[in-house]
Amino acid sequence: MSTSSNIPPAQPRLHRNITDAALPSPHCSWEDRFTDMTPFKEGGGGVLYRTRDRYLNRDVILKLLKKEHRDSPDVSRRFLREARVTALIQHPSTVPIYEMNQDPEGNPYFTMKEIRGESLNIILKGITARDRKFDRFRSREVLIDLLIQVGQALAYAHACGVVHRDIKPGNIMVGAFGEVMVMDWGVAKIMDGEEEEQVEYKLPPSLEGDLDDTEYGKVYGTPRYMAPEQARGHTDIDEKVDIFSLGAVLYECLIYRPLVFGANRDELLKKICEEPFVSPATKEPYRMVPPELDAIVMKALAKDPANRYQEMSTFVDDLQRFRRGETVSVMCSTRRARIQRWVKSNLPIKRTSVLLATGALLGFIIRHLF
């Protein structure tokens, strides 16, 4: 959602002239309440602005429905759904919604917390480019822990009857203080048994042609991360499309390469639907992907939904078990592998520690021999 070039400085330290300021008039105009509005991003049927809410004296993100879509029942309904879904899935890894209302011209808007940090997409690109700024994410375990938080948020959403349908690195934000947020619920599906409506509108010109942008119309989601049944345009999809998409993100986190490549949207969708996937351990053996983790990824990426994890919580549980050095559900771990993971997790030895220990041992030998 953001890049290093447009991240504002950290929240300034609080002062009583901010916390104790008098409330604006209850009849405060739109322009007086929301000040310093700066375009932030376009997405789907709305435009995002960074602005200052004078009622609470804090910076917020305001998403406003585009004027040209105000008379479109389908786009307006999906805009309101995004706001309410985000507000009603009250999980620590979803963005807090502060308010929903209409501007002076009758266009609906909602305000939400601004997440100051980087998207997982930017983080993975930074790691690949060997940018020292992202050194703290180079550990495989750190990335897995981030995805565990994403999986827990999605499991909560599934329990609420909501499928995200657009999980990808660009929709996972990592805040400056370790927050992990699942963003952009604009194409979420409500699992209430009602027939899915088809919403069609064009992406803004600046976004056309990007294969990692969200698709709208007969197929919802981002081609590179779609489950096969999603890519085929099936309307009876369920929570298992999110399991597949999170598996595709995990795949990318393990070898820093997407699951599939393609010159265009149709080529990507064909590979997702028809071509067998090569496991990360096989595709890039020098990455030393543990067999248990390799099995977890391929279970999540099963083309047939019946062969995938049936619940997000089971997927997350396997990732947590792997992190603890325990046997995962998709394979029997060897005793040697369990010992190796336990030693790695519980006996971290830094290079300096090794040198100090070696020096102490040599000193002891010299002192007693001479």
NORGIRA-V892447 format. One line per field, one symbol per residue. ss: DSSP state (@ for helix, = for strand, . for the rest). psi: psi as a letter, one per 20 degrees, with the letter a starting at -180 (. if undefined). burial: + if it has 24 or more other ideal C-beta (glycine too) atoms within 12 Angstrom, else -. Layout:
BEGIN
ss: ???
psi: ???
burial: ???
END
This chain:
BEGIN
ss: ...@@@.........@@@@..........@@@@==========..========....========.@@@...@@@@@@@@@@@@@@@@.....=..======.....=====....===@@@@@@@@@...@@@@@@..@@@@@@@@@@@@@@@@@@@@..==.....@@@====....===......==..............@@@.......=.....=.@@@..@@@@........@@@@@@@@@@@@@@@@.........@@@@@@@@@@.....@@@@.@@@...@@@@@@@@@@....@@@....@@@@@@@@@@@@...........@@@@@@@@@@@@....@@@@@@@@@@@@@@@@@@@.
psi: hrrhhjprrqpqqqqhighjqqqrqikprghhgorlpppgqqpcjrppqprpoigilqprpppppqhijhjohgggghghggghghhhnmqhkqppphqpaqrhjjpqrqqrqpoobqqhghghhhghjkphhjhijhphhghghghghghhghhgghhikppgjlprhijoporhkjqppornkhkqpomjiqppqoppqqqqhiipioijqpqqchpqapghjqqghghijqikrbiihhggghhhggghhhjkprgqqqhrghgghggghhqqppqhhggmhiilpqhghghgghghjphohhirpiqhhggghhgggghikrprhiqoqqhghggghgghhimpoqhhhgggggghgggggghhh.
burial: ++----+-------------------------++--+--+++++++++++++++---+++++++++--+-----++-++++++-+++-+-+-+++++++++-+---+++++++++++++++++++++------+--+--++-++++++++++++++++-+-++++++++++++++---+++++++++++++----+--+-+---------++++++--+++++++++++++-----++++++++++++++++++++-+++----+--++-+++---+-++--+-----+++++++++++++++-+--++--++++++++++++-+--+++--+---++--+-----------------------------
END
